[in-house]
Amino acid sequence: MSKRSSPISATVDFDADGVQHGFLKLPISTDESAWGAVMIPITVVKNGEGPSALLTGGNHGDEYEGITALLKLANTLQAEDVHGRVIIVPMMNVPAAQVGRRTSPMDGGNLNRSFPGDPDGSVTEQIADYFTRTLVPLVDVVLDLHSGGRTLDIVPFAAAHLLDDKEQQRQALEGAKAFGAPTAMMMFELDAAKLFDTAVESQGKIFVATELGGGGTTTPERLAITERGVRNFLIHFGLVDGDLEVPARPQVYVDMPDASCYVQSEHTGLLELTLALGDEVKEGDVIARVYDMTRTGAAPVEYRASRGGLLVARRFPAQVHMGDTIAVIAEVVDSLDG
């Protein structure tokens, strides 16, 4: 039985040349607005025939690097700059972005754990369904801009995933390298089944993921990396003219081969990290201590690295709970093969 059409409607024409600013409108009925709508801003920049790209931010509402960079791009990108079509959605999960949270206040939904979505489901599932069945089929390549949000801080990187289709994997990895972040990664996801990444890749599209900082804020350095990376992505895939802007330092290649890269807490307490982001880690090193906040005189629990590499992500708040990811360690490699 086929799904019904999406309840979301677009105020833009995806086939029209020029620059259009509009909305994806999802009807809702709440105590505050009986006949209301979730209004997701969208920009379409089109100039004749050519490749199509979808640029997304705000999949989580507290990840501001991508949101800011795409709002700026939507304000400045002109049709004459583009060969083909660029679709820009700075805030996929507008309800979450409006309150600065990872998840939606309307239904508690985590958009990036809601794909492929459901047109008859919650608000978050309906948004996921529209991207899966309407926007992704329109494009050739997708760039999804993430960061650590309020609870993580992450070394800026662009990443691809291991895929059964090796040509699709190769193109994604080349796009991740071209993004030009300080680090490029072959990334292992803990829970890939319901990610936007998987919804895109399962349609045979090229998908590049990023993590670009965190802490629930932006810095000039990380925003510059994001803006440069978006432009490099468009240049690499033939949507705008120009030369790739490479990082001042050589790009570091890292691999996350399996779930052991994630260090997760088995305790609740006060977190002391012994290393900074980007520091080298050796197997067996103490990378964190967790202190019991209910009493003095109790020795902290030490967490040691089960593998060597670089500390590429860390928990941002000092308080930690059982199950929280404390750190992520990725292996440094000489090259990433697509």
Secondary structure, DSSP 8 states (H G I E B T S, - for coil): ------S-EESS-TTSSEEEEEEEEEEE--SS-TTEEEEEEEEEEEESSS-EEEEE--SSTT-HHHHHHHHHHHHH--GGGBSEEEEEES-SSHHHHHHT-SS-TTT---GGGSTT--TTS-HHHHHHHHIIIIIGGG-SEEEEEE--TTTEEE--EEEE---SSHHHHHHHHHHHHHH--SEEEE---SSGGGSHHHHHHTTT-EEEEEE--BTTS--HHHHHHHHHHHHHHHHHTTSB-S-----SS--EEEE--SGGGEEE-SS-EEEEE-S-TT-EE-TT-EEEEEE-TT-SS---EEEE-SS-EEEEEEE-SSEE-TT-EEEEEEEEES----
